[in-house]
């Protein structure tokens, strides 16, 4: 079940050993026990703010955001694809 982080459609959900972060209904970041993977912003200004908030919450660095294509592949290869829209 998704939990809302703020009033602007930012959510997270714990699934197995991962925390999946959503902007609206789109997966935009995944926190594993080892690392946090945040996608570059290819969406809206609001999603850009969500990505910044996720980095603030997880301690990840904006400099290391993944390219959209690489993030999609990461999601597919790590059983996040069923949650990825």
C-alpha angles and dihedrals in degrees: 000000000000119000119208115234098189141354094268102076099272113143142168134201130191112224119175105311095338135086110213117203121206133194102204099321098329123102107236104162141018126201115201126182088265108035146001117237115201123184122228113254113266094152134059138326089257091055089050087057090048091053090051090050092049090052090049091051096045100035093238123147124245088217090070101052113141124242111255094247092050092047091052090050091048090053092049093047095047102048093259092109093090088061095041119097 
